[in-house]
Amino acid sequence: QVQLVESGGGLVQAGGSLRVSCAASGRTFSSYGMGWFRQAPGKARELVAAISWSGSRTVYADSVKGRFTISRDNAKNTVYLQMNSLKPEDTAVYYCAAGTSGSVYNRRYDYWGQGTQVTVSS
């Protein structure tokens, strides 16, 4: 069982940066692959970035490649999403998720956080 709590969302101007964090409970965090998803009003939830349990493999949505970086600190039970060069279209609720099935490319996520709002003004 893993409980996930996101933090770090907020309001930022276009072109700015923001880092969101996801703190996980439990002693088995390092065995979980992690992902960041987002959902904008009226749109489907989409995978933004994912990272393997060791941090050695990452994947990104095409829309954020080169701007966002996912990382994790297994000693702190935390996964991060560094977001640079933010655009208004990045505005969404950002969720972190954890799972063990599949790979970083096609993981099934079993645990979800409550989400944190990121708003990018133009």
Phi and psi restraints in degrees (range 20) as a CNS / XPLOR table:
assign (resid 1 and name C) (resid 2 and name N)
       (resid 2 and name CA) (resid 2 and name C) 1.0 -131.3 20.0 2
assign (resid 2 and name N) (resid 2 and name CA)
       (resid 2 and name C) (resid 3 and name N) 1.0 134.5 20.0 2
assign (resid 2 and name C) (resid 3 and name N)
       (resid 3 and name CA) (resid 3 and name C) 1.0 -111.6 20.0 2
assign (resid 3 and name N) (resid 3 and name CA)
       (resid 3 and name C) (resid 4 and name N) 1.0 134.7 20.0 2
assign (resid 3 and name C) (resid 4 and name N)
       (resid 4 and name CA) (resid 4 and name C) 1.0 -120.6 20.0 2
assign (resid 4 and name N) (resid 4 and name CA)
       (resid 4 and name C) (resid 5 and name N) 1.0 134.1 20.0 2
assign (resid 4 and name C) (resid 5 and name N)
       (resid 5 and name CA) (resid 5 and name C) 1.0 -131.2 20.0 2
assign (resid 5 and name N) (resid 5 and name CA)
       (resid 5 and name C) (resid 6 and name N) 1.0 116.3 20.0 2
assign (resid 5 and name C) (resid 6 and name N)
       (resid 6 and name CA) (resid 6 and name C) 1.0 -87.3 20.0 2
assign (resid 6 and name N) (resid 6 and name CA)
       (resid 6 and name C) (resid 7 and name N) 1.0 154.3 20.0 2
assign (resid 6 and name C) (resid 7 and name N)
       (resid 7 and name CA) (resid 7 and name C) 1.0 -155.8 20.0 2
assign (resid 7 and name N) (resid 7 and name CA)
       (resid 7 and name C) (resid 8 and name N) 1.0 166.5 20.0 2
assign (resid 7 and name C) (resid 8 and name N)
       (resid 8 and name CA) (resid 8 and name C) 1.0 100.2 20.0 2
assign (resid 8 and name N) (resid 8 and name CA)
       (resid 8 and name C) (resid 9 and name N) 1.0 -2.1 20.0 2
assign (resid 8 and name C) (resid 9 and name N)
       (resid 9 and name CA) (resid 9 and name C) 1.0 -69.7 20.0 2
assign (resid 9 and name N) (resid 9 and name CA)
       (resid 9 and name C) (resid 10 and name N) 1.0 171.0 20.0 2
assign (resid 9 and name C) (resid 10 and name N)
       (resid 10 and name CA) (resid 10 and name C) 1.0 165.7 20.0 2
assign (resid 10 and name N) (resid 10 and name CA)
       (resid 10 and name C) (resid 11 and name N) 1.0 -164.6 20.0 2
assign (resid 10 and name C) (resid 11 and name N)
       (resid 11 and name CA) (resid 11 and name C) 1.0 -105.1 20.0 2
assign (resid 11 and name N) (resid 11 and name CA)
       (resid 11 and name C) (resid 12 and name N) 1.0 130.9 20.0 2
assign (resid 11 and name C) (resid 12 and name N)
       (resid 12 and name CA) (resid 12 and name C) 1.0 -143.0 20.0 2
assign (resid 12 and name N) (resid 12 and name CA)
       (resid 12 and name C) (resid 13 and name N) 1.0 150.8 20.0 2
assign (resid 12 and name C) (resid 13 and name N)
       (resid 13 and name CA) (resid 13 and name C) 1.0 -79.1 20.0 2
assign (resid 13 and name N) (resid 13 and name CA)
       (resid 13 and name C) (resid 14 and name N) 1.0 154.7 20.0 2
assign (resid 13 and name C) (resid 14 and name N)
       (resid 14 and name CA) (resid 14 and name C) 1.0 -56.2 20.0 2
assign (resid 14 and name N) (resid 14 and name CA)
       (resid 14 and name C) (resid 15 and name N) 1.0 137.9 20.0 2
assign (resid 14 and name C) (resid 15 and name N)
       (resid 15 and name CA) (resid 15 and name C) 1.0 91.3 20.0 2
assign (resid 15 and name N) (resid 15 and name CA)
       (resid 15 and name C) (resid 16 and name N) 1.0 -11.6 20.0 2
assign (resid 15 and name C) (resid 16 and name N)
       (resid 16 and name CA) (resid 16 and name C) 1.0 -84.6 20.0 2
assign (resid 16 and name N) (resid 16 and name CA)
       (resid 16 and name C) (resid 17 and name N) 1.0 -175.9 20.0 2
assign (resid 16 and name C) (resid 17 and name N)
       (resid 17 and name CA) (resid 17 and name C) 1.0 -127.9 20.0 2
assign (resid 17 and name N) (resid 17 and name CA)
       (resid 17 and name C) (resid 18 and name N) 1.0 156.1 20.0 2
assign (resid 17 and name C) (resid 18 and name N)
       (resid 18 and name CA) (resid 18 and name C) 1.0 -155.3 20.0 2
assign (resid 18 and name N) (resid 18 and name CA)
       (resid 18 and name C) (resid 19 and name N) 1.0 145.1 20.0 2
assign (resid 18 and name C) (resid 19 and name N)
       (resid 19 and name CA) (resid 19 and name C) 1.0 -121.6 20.0 2
assign (resid 19 and name N) (resid 19 and name CA)
       (resid 19 and name C) (resid 20 and name N) 1.0 124.5 20.0 2
assign (resid 19 and name C) (resid 20 and name N)
       (resid 20 and name CA) (resid 20 and name C) 1.0 -103.9 20.0 2
assign (resid 20 and name N) (resid 20 and name CA)
       (resid 20 and name C) (resid 21 and name N) 1.0 146.8 20.0 2
assign (resid 20 and name C) (resid 21 and name N)
       (resid 21 and name CA) (resid 21 and name C) 1.0 -123.2 20.0 2
assign (resid 21 and name N) (resid 21 and name CA)
       (resid 21 and name C) (resid 22 and name N) 1.0 156.8 20.0 2
assign (resid 21 and name C) (resid 22 and name N)
       (resid 22 and name CA) (resid 22 and name C) 1.0 -137.0 20.0 2
assign (resid 22 and name N) (resid 22 and name CA)
       (resid 22 and name C) (resid 23 and name N) 1.0 112.6 20.0 2
assign (resid 22 and name C) (resid 23 and name N)
       (resid 23 and name CA) (resid 23 and name C) 1.0 -95.8 20.0 2
assign (resid 23 and name N) (resid 23 and name CA)
       (resid 23 and name C) (resid 24 and name N) 1.0 132.1 20.0 2
assign (resid 23 and name C) (resid 24 and name N)
       (resid 24 and name CA) (resid 24 and name C) 1.0 -111.8 20.0 2
assign (resid 24 and name N) (resid 24 and name CA)
       (resid 24 and name C) (resid 25 and name N) 1.0 142.7 20.0 2
assign (resid 24 and name C) (resid 25 and name N)
       (resid 25 and name CA) (resid 25 and name C) 1.0 -92.0 20.0 2
assign (resid 25 and name N) (resid 25 and name CA)
       (resid 25 and name C) (resid 26 and name N) 1.0 165.7 20.0 2
assign (resid 25 and name C) (resid 26 and name N)
       (resid 26 and name CA) (resid 26 and name C) 1.0 97.6 20.0 2
assign (resid 26 and name N) (resid 26 and name CA)
       (resid 26 and name C) (resid 27 and name N) 1.0 156.5 20.0 2
assign (resid 26 and name C) (resid 27 and name N)
       (resid 27 and name CA) (resid 27 and name C) 1.0 -94.0 20.0 2
assign (resid 27 and name N) (resid 27 and name CA)
       (resid 27 and name C) (resid 28 and name N) 1.0 1.7 20.0 2
assign (resid 27 and name C) (resid 28 and name N)
       (resid 28 and name CA) (resid 28 and name C) 1.0 -112.1 20.0 2
assign (resid 28 and name N) (resid 28 and name CA)
       (resid 28 and name C) (resid 29 and name N) 1.0 22.9 20.0 2
assign (resid 28 and name C) (resid 29 and name N)
       (resid 29 and name CA) (resid 29 and name C) 1.0 -54.5 20.0 2
assign (resid 29 and name N) (resid 29 and name CA)
       (resid 29 and name C) (resid 30 and name N) 1.0 -39.3 20.0 2
assign (resid 29 and name C) (resid 30 and name N)
       (resid 30 and name CA) (resid 30 and name C) 1.0 -68.5 20.0 2
assign (resid 30 and name N) (resid 30 and name CA)
       (resid 30 and name C) (resid 31 and name N) 1.0 -10.0 20.0 2
assign (resid 30 and name C) (resid 31 and name N)
       (resid 31 and name CA) (resid 31 and name C) 1.0 -92.7 20.0 2
assign (resid 31 and name N) (resid 31 and name CA)
       (resid 31 and name C) (resid 32 and name N) 1.0 -3.2 20.0 2
assign (resid 31 and name C) (resid 32 and name N)
       (resid 32 and name CA) (resid 32 and name C) 1.0 -101.8 20.0 2
assign (resid 32 and name N) (resid 32 and name CA)
       (resid 32 and name C) (resid 33 and name N) 1.0 135.0 20.0 2
assign (resid 32 and name C) (resid 33 and name N)
       (resid 33 and name CA) (resid 33 and name C) 1.0 -76.4 20.0 2
assign (resid 33 and name N) (resid 33 and name CA)
       (resid 33 and name C) (resid 34 and name N) 1.0 146.3 20.0 2
assign (resid 33 and name C) (resid 34 and name N)
       (resid 34 and name CA) (resid 34 and name C) 1.0 -123.4 20.0 2
assign (resid 34 and name N) (resid 34 and name CA)
       (resid 34 and name C) (resid 35 and name N) 1.0 151.1 20.0 2
assign (resid 34 and name C) (resid 35 and name N)
       (resid 35 and name CA) (resid 35 and name C) 1.0 -141.5 20.0 2
assign (resid 35 and name N) (resid 35 and name CA)
       (resid 35 and name C) (resid 36 and name N) 1.0 153.7 20.0 2
assign (resid 35 and name C) (resid 36 and name N)
       (resid 36 and name CA) (resid 36 and name C) 1.0 -112.6 20.0 2
assign (resid 36 and name N) (resid 36 and name CA)
       (resid 36 and name C) (resid 37 and name N) 1.0 129.0 20.0 2
assign (resid 36 and name C) (resid 37 and name N)
       (resid 37 and name CA) (resid 37 and name C) 1.0 -118.7 20.0 2
assign (resid 37 and name N) (resid 37 and name CA)
       (resid 37 and name C) (resid 38 and name N) 1.0 164.4 20.0 2
assign (resid 37 and name C) (resid 38 and name N)
       (resid 38 and name CA) (resid 38 and name C) 1.0 -144.2 20.0 2
assign (resid 38 and name N) (resid 38 and name CA)
       (resid 38 and name C) (resid 39 and name N) 1.0 154.1 20.0 2
assign (resid 38 and name C) (resid 39 and name N)
       (resid 39 and name CA) (resid 39 and name C) 1.0 -141.0 20.0 2
assign (resid 39 and name N) (resid 39 and name CA)
       (resid 39 and name C) (resid 40 and name N) 1.0 120.3 20.0 2
assign (resid 39 and name C) (resid 40 and name N)
       (resid 40 and name CA) (resid 40 and name C) 1.0 -95.1 20.0 2
assign (resid 40 and name N) (resid 40 and name CA)
       (resid 40 and name C) (resid 41 and name N) 1.0 156.7 20.0 2
assign (resid 40 and name C) (resid 41 and name N)
       (resid 41 and name CA) (resid 41 and name C) 1.0 -55.0 20.0 2
assign (resid 41 and name N) (resid 41 and name CA)
       (resid 41 and name C) (resid 42 and name N) 1.0 129.7 20.0 2
assign (resid 41 and name C) (resid 42 and name N)
       (resid 42 and name CA) (resid 42 and name C) 1.0 77.1 20.0 2
assign (resid 42 and name N) (resid 42 and name CA)
       (resid 42 and name C) (resid 43 and name N) 1.0 4.5 20.0 2
assign (resid 42 and name C) (resid 43 and name N)
       (resid 43 and name CA) (resid 43 and name C) 1.0 -120.9 20.0 2
assign (resid 43 and name N) (resid 43 and name CA)
       (resid 43 and name C) (resid 44 and name N) 1.0 159.3 20.0 2
assign (resid 43 and name C) (resid 44 and name N)
       (resid 44 and name CA) (resid 44 and name C) 1.0 -74.6 20.0 2
assign (resid 44 and name N) (resid 44 and name CA)
       (resid 44 and name C) (resid 45 and name N) 1.0 154.2 20.0 2
assign (resid 44 and name C) (resid 45 and name N)
       (resid 45 and name CA) (resid 45 and name C) 1.0 -67.6 20.0 2
assign (resid 45 and name N) (resid 45 and name CA)
       (resid 45 and name C) (resid 46 and name N) 1.0 140.1 20.0 2
assign (resid 45 and name C) (resid 46 and name N)
       (resid 46 and name CA) (resid 46 and name C) 1.0 -133.3 20.0 2
assign (resid 46 and name N) (resid 46 and name CA)
       (resid 46 and name C) (resid 47 and name N) 1.0 148.1 20.0 2
assign (resid 46 and name C) (resid 47 and name N)
       (resid 47 and name CA) (resid 47 and name C) 1.0 -74.5 20.0 2
assign (resid 47 and name N) (resid 47 and name CA)
       (resid 47 and name C) (resid 48 and name N) 1.0 129.0 20.0 2
assign (resid 47 and name C) (resid 48 and name N)
       (resid 48 and name CA) (resid 48 and name C) 1.0 -96.9 20.0 2
assign (resid 48 and name N) (resid 48 and name CA)
       (resid 48 and name C) (resid 49 and name N) 1.0 -48.1 20.0 2
assign (resid 48 and name C) (resid 49 and name N)
       (resid 49 and name CA) (resid 49 and name C) 1.0 -159.0 20.0 2
assign (resid 49 and name N) (resid 49 and name CA)
       (resid 49 and name C) (resid 50 and name N) 1.0 152.9 20.0 2
assign (resid 49 and name C) (resid 50 and name N)
       (resid 50 and name CA) (resid 50 and name C) 1.0 -140.6 20.0 2
assign (resid 50 and name N) (resid 50 and name CA)
       (resid 50 and name C) (resid 51 and name N) 1.0 154.2 20.0 2
assign (resid 50 and name C) (resid 51 and name N)
       (resid 51 and name CA) (resid 51 and name C) 1.0 -141.1 20.0 2
assign (resid 51 and name N) (resid 51 and name CA)
       (resid 51 and name C) (resid 52 and name N) 1.0 142.3 20.0 2
assign (resid 51 and name C) (resid 52 and name N)
       (resid 52 and name CA) (resid 52 and name C) 1.0 -73.3 20.0 2
assign (resid 52 and name N) (resid 52 and name CA)
       (resid 52 and name C) (resid 53 and name N) 1.0 170.9 20.0 2
assign (resid 52 and name C) (resid 53 and name N)
       (resid 53 and name CA) (resid 53 and name C) 1.0 -61.5 20.0 2
assign (resid 53 and name N) (resid 53 and name CA)
       (resid 53 and name C) (resid 54 and name N) 1.0 -32.7 20.0 2
assign (resid 53 and name C) (resid 54 and name N)
       (resid 54 and name CA) (resid 54 and name C) 1.0 -88.3 20.0 2
assign (resid 54 and name N) (resid 54 and name CA)
       (resid 54 and name C) (resid 55 and name N) 1.0 -15.8 20.0 2
assign (resid 54 and name C) (resid 55 and name N)
       (resid 55 and name CA) (resid 55 and name C) 1.0 88.3 20.0 2
assign (resid 55 and name N) (resid 55 and name CA)
       (resid 55 and name C) (resid 56 and name N) 1.0 1.6 20.0 2
assign (resid 55 and name C) (resid 56 and name N)
       (resid 56 and name CA) (resid 56 and name C) 1.0 -79.2 20.0 2
assign (resid 56 and name N) (resid 56 and name CA)
       (resid 56 and name C) (resid 57 and name N) 1.0 -21.4 20.0 2
assign (resid 56 and name C) (resid 57 and name N)
       (resid 57 and name CA) (resid 57 and name C) 1.0 -125.0 20.0 2
assign (resid 57 and name N) (resid 57 and name CA)
       (resid 57 and name C) (resid 58 and name N) 1.0 137.2 20.0 2
assign (resid 57 and name C) (resid 58 and name N)
       (resid 58 and name CA) (resid 58 and name C) 1.0 -136.7 20.0 2
assign (resid 58 and name N) (resid 58 and name CA)
       (resid 58 and name C) (resid 59 and name N) 1.0 152.4 20.0 2
assign (resid 58 and name C) (resid 59 and name N)
       (resid 59 and name CA) (resid 59 and name C) 1.0 -135.4 20.0 2
assign (resid 59 and name N) (resid 59 and name CA)
       (resid 59 and name C) (resid 60 and name N) 1.0 152.5 20.0 2
assign (resid 59 and name C) (resid 60 and name N)
       (resid 60 and name CA) (resid 60 and name C) 1.0 -136.9 20.0 2
assign (resid 60 and name N) (resid 60 and name CA)
       (resid 60 and name C) (resid 61 and name N) 1.0 147.9 20.0 2
assign (resid 60 and name C) (resid 61 and name N)
       (resid 61 and name CA) (resid 61 and name C) 1.0 -66.2 20.0 2
assign (resid 61 and name N) (resid 61 and name CA)
       (resid 61 and name C) (resid 62 and name N) 1.0 147.0 20.0 2
assign (resid 61 and name C) (resid 62 and name N)
       (resid 62 and name CA) (resid 62 and name C) 1.0 -57.8 20.0 2
assign (resid 62 and name N) (resid 62 and name CA)
       (resid 62 and name C) (resid 63 and name N) 1.0 -33.2 20.0 2
assign (resid 62 and name C) (resid 63 and name N)
       (resid 63 and name CA) (resid 63 and name C) 1.0 -68.4 20.0 2
assign (resid 63 and name N) (resid 63 and name CA)
       (resid 63 and name C) (resid 64 and name N) 1.0 -16.7 20.0 2
assign (resid 63 and name C) (resid 64 and name N)
       (resid 64 and name CA) (resid 64 and name C) 1.0 -119.5 20.0 2
assign (resid 64 and name N) (resid 64 and name CA)
       (resid 64 and name C) (resid 65 and name N) 1.0 -2.9 20.0 2
assign (resid 64 and name C) (resid 65 and name N)
       (resid 65 and name CA) (resid 65 and name C) 1.0 -57.7 20.0 2
assign (resid 65 and name N) (resid 65 and name CA)
       (resid 65 and name C) (resid 66 and name N) 1.0 133.9 20.0 2
assign (resid 65 and name C) (resid 66 and name N)
       (resid 66 and name CA) (resid 66 and name C) 1.0 85.1 20.0 2
assign (resid 66 and name N) (resid 66 and name CA)
       (resid 66 and name C) (resid 67 and name N) 1.0 -11.0 20.0 2
assign (resid 66 and name C) (resid 67 and name N)
       (resid 67 and name CA) (resid 67 and name C) 1.0 -114.9 20.0 2
assign (resid 67 and name N) (resid 67 and name CA)
       (resid 67 and name C) (resid 68 and name N) 1.0 -35.3 20.0 2
assign (resid 67 and name C) (resid 68 and name N)
       (resid 68 and name CA) (resid 68 and name C) 1.0 -108.9 20.0 2
assign (resid 68 and name N) (resid 68 and name CA)
       (resid 68 and name C) (resid 69 and name N) 1.0 148.8 20.0 2
assign (resid 68 and name C) (resid 69 and name N)
       (resid 69 and name CA) (resid 69 and name C) 1.0 -135.3 20.0 2
assign (resid 69 and name N) (resid 69 and name CA)
       (resid 69 and name C) (resid 70 and name N) 1.0 125.7 20.0 2
assign (resid 69 and name C) (resid 70 and name N)
       (resid 70 and name CA) (resid 70 and name C) 1.0 -98.2 20.0 2
assign (resid 70 and name N) (resid 70 and name CA)
       (resid 70 and name C) (resid 71 and name N) 1.0 140.4 20.0 2
assign (resid 70 and name C) (resid 71 and name N)
       (resid 71 and name CA) (resid 71 and name C) 1.0 -150.3 20.0 2
assign (resid 71 and name N) (resid 71 and name CA)
       (resid 71 and name C) (resid 72 and name N) 1.0 167.7 20.0 2
assign (resid 71 and name C) (resid 72 and name N)
       (resid 72 and name CA) (resid 72 and name C) 1.0 -145.8 20.0 2
assign (resid 72 and name N) (resid 72 and name CA)
       (resid 72 and name C) (resid 73 and name N) 1.0 152.4 20.0 2
assign (resid 72 and name C) (resid 73 and name N)
       (resid 73 and name CA) (resid 73 and name C) 1.0 -126.3 20.0 2
assign (resid 73 and name N) (resid 73 and name CA)
       (resid 73 and name C) (resid 74 and name N) 1.0 99.2 20.0 2
assign (resid 73 and name C) (resid 74 and name N)
       (resid 74 and name CA) (resid 74 and name C) 1.0 -68.2 20.0 2
assign (resid 74 and name N) (resid 74 and name CA)
       (resid 74 and name C) (resid 75 and name N) 1.0 -24.2 20.0 2
assign (resid 74 and name C) (resid 75 and name N)
       (resid 75 and name CA) (resid 75 and name C) 1.0 -70.2 20.0 2
assign (resid 75 and name N) (resid 75 and name CA)
       (resid 75 and name C) (resid 76 and name N) 1.0 -26.3 20.0 2
assign (resid 75 and name C) (resid 76 and name N)
       (resid 76 and name CA) (resid 76 and name C) 1.0 -104.5 20.0 2
assign (resid 76 and name N) (resid 76 and name CA)
       (resid 76 and name C) (resid 77 and name N) 1.0 3.2 20.0 2
assign (resid 76 and name C) (resid 77 and name N)
       (resid 77 and name CA) (resid 77 and name C) 1.0 52.7 20.0 2
assign (resid 77 and name N) (resid 77 and name CA)
       (resid 77 and name C) (resid 78 and name N) 1.0 44.1 20.0 2
assign (resid 77 and name C) (resid 78 and name N)
       (resid 78 and name CA) (resid 78 and name C) 1.0 -136.9 20.0 2
assign (resid 78 and name N) (resid 78 and name CA)
       (resid 78 and name C) (resid 79 and name N) 1.0 141.0 20.0 2
assign (resid 78 and name C) (resid 79 and name N)
       (resid 79 and name CA) (resid 79 and name C) 1.0 -119.4 20.0 2
assign (resid 79 and name N) (resid 79 and name CA)
       (resid 79 and name C) (resid 80 and name N) 1.0 144.6 20.0 2
assign (resid 79 and name C) (resid 80 and name N)
       (resid 80 and name CA) (resid 80 and name C) 1.0 -122.3 20.0 2
assign (resid 80 and name N) (resid 80 and name CA)
       (resid 80 and name C) (resid 81 and name N) 1.0 156.0 20.0 2
assign (resid 80 and name C) (resid 81 and name N)
       (resid 81 and name CA) (resid 81 and name C) 1.0 -133.5 20.0 2
assign (resid 81 and name N) (resid 81 and name CA)
       (resid 81 and name C) (resid 82 and name N) 1.0 107.7 20.0 2
assign (resid 81 and name C) (resid 82 and name N)
       (resid 82 and name CA) (resid 82 and name C) 1.0 -88.2 20.0 2
assign (resid 82 and name N) (resid 82 and name CA)
       (resid 82 and name C) (resid 83 and name N) 1.0 123.4 20.0 2
assign (resid 82 and name C) (resid 83 and name N)
       (resid 83 and name CA) (resid 83 and name C) 1.0 -118.5 20.0 2
assign (resid 83 and name N) (resid 83 and name CA)
       (resid 83 and name C) (resid 84 and name N) 1.0 117.1 20.0 2
assign (resid 83 and name C) (resid 84 and name N)
       (resid 84 and name CA) (resid 84 and name C) 1.0 -115.7 20.0 2
assign (resid 84 and name N) (resid 84 and name CA)
       (resid 84 and name C) (resid 85 and name N) 1.0 163.9 20.0 2
assign (resid 84 and name C) (resid 85 and name N)
       (resid 85 and name CA) (resid 85 and name C) 1.0 48.1 20.0 2
assign (resid 85 and name N) (resid 85 and name CA)
       (resid 85 and name C) (resid 86 and name N) 1.0 49.5 20.0 2
assign (resid 85 and name C) (resid 86 and name N)
       (resid 86 and name CA) (resid 86 and name C) 1.0 -65.9 20.0 2
assign (resid 86 and name N) (resid 86 and name CA)
       (resid 86 and name C) (resid 87 and name N) 1.0 146.6 20.0 2
assign (resid 86 and name C) (resid 87 and name N)
       (resid 87 and name CA) (resid 87 and name C) 1.0 -120.9 20.0 2
assign (resid 87 and name N) (resid 87 and name CA)
       (resid 87 and name C) (resid 88 and name N) 1.0 156.0 20.0 2
assign (resid 87 and name C) (resid 88 and name N)
       (resid 88 and name CA) (resid 88 and name C) 1.0 -55.1 20.0 2
assign (resid 88 and name N) (resid 88 and name CA)
       (resid 88 and name C) (resid 89 and name N) 1.0 -32.5 20.0 2
assign (resid 88 and name C) (resid 89 and name N)
       (resid 89 and name CA) (resid 89 and name C) 1.0 -71.8 20.0 2
assign (resid 89 and name N) (resid 89 and name CA)
       (resid 89 and name C) (resid 90 and name N) 1.0 -5.9 20.0 2
assign (resid 89 and name C) (resid 90 and name N)
       (resid 90 and name CA) (resid 90 and name C) 1.0 -82.3 20.0 2
assign (resid 90 and name N) (resid 90 and name CA)
       (resid 90 and name C) (resid 91 and name N) 1.0 -6.4 20.0 2
assign (resid 90 and name C) (resid 91 and name N)
       (resid 91 and name CA) (resid 91 and name C) 1.0 -61.6 20.0 2
assign (resid 91 and name N) (resid 91 and name CA)
       (resid 91 and name C) (resid 92 and name N) 1.0 125.1 20.0 2
assign (resid 91 and name C) (resid 92 and name N)
       (resid 92 and name CA) (resid 92 and name C) 1.0 -177.9 20.0 2
assign (resid 92 and name N) (resid 92 and name CA)
       (resid 92 and name C) (resid 93 and name N) 1.0 171.3 20.0 2
assign (resid 92 and name C) (resid 93 and name N)
       (resid 93 and name CA) (resid 93 and name C) 1.0 -88.1 20.0 2
assign (resid 93 and name N) (resid 93 and name CA)
       (resid 93 and name C) (resid 94 and name N) 1.0 128.3 20.0 2
assign (resid 93 and name C) (resid 94 and name N)
       (resid 94 and name CA) (resid 94 and name C) 1.0 -103.9 20.0 2
assign (resid 94 and name N) (resid 94 and name CA)
       (resid 94 and name C) (resid 95 and name N) 1.0 130.4 20.0 2
assign (resid 94 and name C) (resid 95 and name N)
       (resid 95 and name CA) (resid 95 and name C) 1.0 -119.7 20.0 2
assign (resid 95 and name N) (resid 95 and name CA)
       (resid 95 and name C) (resid 96 and name N) 1.0 142.5 20.0 2
assign (resid 95 and name C) (resid 96 and name N)
       (resid 96 and name CA) (resid 96 and name C) 1.0 -103.7 20.0 2
assign (resid 96 and name N) (resid 96 and name CA)
       (resid 96 and name C) (resid 97 and name N) 1.0 155.4 20.0 2
assign (resid 96 and name C) (resid 97 and name N)
       (resid 97 and name CA) (resid 97 and name C) 1.0 -145.7 20.0 2
assign (resid 97 and name N) (resid 97 and name CA)
       (resid 97 and name C) (resid 98 and name N) 1.0 154.2 20.0 2
assign (resid 97 and name C) (resid 98 and name N)
       (resid 98 and name CA) (resid 98 and name C) 1.0 -131.1 20.0 2
assign (resid 98 and name N) (resid 98 and name CA)
       (resid 98 and name C) (resid 99 and name N) 1.0 144.1 20.0 2
assign (resid 98 and name C) (resid 99 and name N)
       (resid 99 and name CA) (resid 99 and name C) 1.0 -162.0 20.0 2
assign (resid 99 and name N) (resid 99 and name CA)
       (resid 99 and name C) (resid 100 and name N) 1.0 163.3 20.0 2
assign (resid 99 and name C) (resid 100 and name N)
       (resid 100 and name CA) (resid 100 and name C) 1.0 -119.8 20.0 2
assign (resid 100 and name N) (resid 100 and name CA)
       (resid 100 and name C) (resid 101 and name N) 1.0 -16.3 20.0 2
assign (resid 100 and name C) (resid 101 and name N)
       (resid 101 and name CA) (resid 101 and name C) 1.0 -84.0 20.0 2
assign (resid 101 and name N) (resid 101 and name CA)
       (resid 101 and name C) (resid 102 and name N) 1.0 144.2 20.0 2
assign (resid 101 and name C) (resid 102 and name N)
       (resid 102 and name CA) (resid 102 and name C) 1.0 81.4 20.0 2
assign (resid 102 and name N) (resid 102 and name CA)
       (resid 102 and name C) (resid 103 and name N) 1.0 -164.9 20.0 2
assign (resid 102 and name C) (resid 103 and name N)
       (resid 103 and name CA) (resid 103 and name C) 1.0 -117.7 20.0 2
assign (resid 103 and name N) (resid 103 and name CA)
       (resid 103 and name C) (resid 104 and name N) 1.0 -178.3 20.0 2
assign (resid 103 and name C) (resid 104 and name N)
       (resid 104 and name CA) (resid 104 and name C) 1.0 -61.4 20.0 2
assign (resid 104 and name N) (resid 104 and name CA)
       (resid 104 and name C) (resid 105 and name N) 1.0 -20.9 20.0 2
assign (resid 104 and name C) (resid 105 and name N)
       (resid 105 and name CA) (resid 105 and name C) 1.0 -87.3 20.0 2
assign (resid 105 and name N) (resid 105 and name CA)
       (resid 105 and name C) (resid 106 and name N) 1.0 -22.7 20.0 2
assign (resid 105 and name C) (resid 106 and name N)
       (resid 106 and name CA) (resid 106 and name C) 1.0 -149.3 20.0 2
assign (resid 106 and name N) (resid 106 and name CA)
       (resid 106 and name C) (resid 107 and name N) 1.0 47.1 20.0 2
assign (resid 106 and name C) (resid 107 and name N)
       (resid 107 and name CA) (resid 107 and name C) 1.0 -77.0 20.0 2
assign (resid 107 and name N) (resid 107 and name CA)
       (resid 107 and name C) (resid 108 and name N) 1.0 146.2 20.0 2
assign (resid 107 and name C) (resid 108 and name N)
       (resid 108 and name CA) (resid 108 and name C) 1.0 -94.9 20.0 2
assign (resid 108 and name N) (resid 108 and name CA)
       (resid 108 and name C) (resid 109 and name N) 1.0 123.6 20.0 2
assign (resid 108 and name C) (resid 109 and name N)
       (resid 109 and name CA) (resid 109 and name C) 1.0 -98.8 20.0 2
assign (resid 109 and name N) (resid 109 and name CA)
       (resid 109 and name C) (resid 110 and name N) 1.0 126.3 20.0 2
assign (resid 109 and name C) (resid 110 and name N)
       (resid 110 and name CA) (resid 110 and name C) 1.0 -102.1 20.0 2
assign (resid 110 and name N) (resid 110 and name CA)
       (resid 110 and name C) (resid 111 and name N) 1.0 -22.8 20.0 2
assign (resid 110 and name C) (resid 111 and name N)
       (resid 111 and name CA) (resid 111 and name C) 1.0 -127.9 20.0 2
assign (resid 111 and name N) (resid 111 and name CA)
       (resid 111 and name C) (resid 112 and name N) 1.0 139.5 20.0 2
assign (resid 111 and name C) (resid 112 and name N)
       (resid 112 and name CA) (resid 112 and name C) 1.0 -132.6 20.0 2
assign (resid 112 and name N) (resid 112 and name CA)
       (resid 112 and name C) (resid 113 and name N) 1.0 147.2 20.0 2
assign (resid 112 and name C) (resid 113 and name N)
       (resid 113 and name CA) (resid 113 and name C) 1.0 -85.5 20.0 2
assign (resid 113 and name N) (resid 113 and name CA)
       (resid 113 and name C) (resid 114 and name N) 1.0 -179.3 20.0 2
assign (resid 113 and name C) (resid 114 and name N)
       (resid 114 and name CA) (resid 114 and name C) 1.0 -87.2 20.0 2
assign (resid 114 and name N) (resid 114 and name CA)
       (resid 114 and name C) (resid 115 and name N) 1.0 -13.1 20.0 2
assign (resid 114 and name C) (resid 115 and name N)
       (resid 115 and name CA) (resid 115 and name C) 1.0 96.7 20.0 2
assign (resid 115 and name N) (resid 115 and name CA)
       (resid 115 and name C) (resid 116 and name N) 1.0 154.7 20.0 2
assign (resid 115 and name C) (resid 116 and name N)
       (resid 116 and name CA) (resid 116 and name C) 1.0 -138.2 20.0 2
assign (resid 116 and name N) (resid 116 and name CA)
       (resid 116 and name C) (resid 117 and name N) 1.0 136.2 20.0 2
assign (resid 116 and name C) (resid 117 and name N)
       (resid 117 and name CA) (resid 117 and name C) 1.0 -81.3 20.0 2
assign (resid 117 and name N) (resid 117 and name CA)
       (resid 117 and name C) (resid 118 and name N) 1.0 131.0 20.0 2
assign (resid 117 and name C) (resid 118 and name N)
       (resid 118 and name CA) (resid 118 and name C) 1.0 -119.7 20.0 2
assign (resid 118 and name N) (resid 118 and name CA)
       (resid 118 and name C) (resid 119 and name N) 1.0 123.3 20.0 2
assign (resid 118 and name C) (resid 119 and name N)
       (resid 119 and name CA) (resid 119 and name C) 1.0 -123.7 20.0 2
assign (resid 119 and name N) (resid 119 and name CA)
       (resid 119 and name C) (resid 120 and name N) 1.0 125.4 20.0 2
assign (resid 119 and name C) (resid 120 and name N)
       (resid 120 and name CA) (resid 120 and name C) 1.0 -112.8 20.0 2
assign (resid 120 and name N) (resid 120 and name CA)
       (resid 120 and name C) (resid 121 and name N) 1.0 118.0 20.0 2
assign (resid 120 and name C) (resid 121 and name N)
       (resid 121 and name CA) (resid 121 and name C) 1.0 -91.9 20.0 2
assign (resid 121 and name N) (resid 121 and name CA)
       (resid 121 and name C) (resid 122 and name N) 1.0 148.9 20.0 2
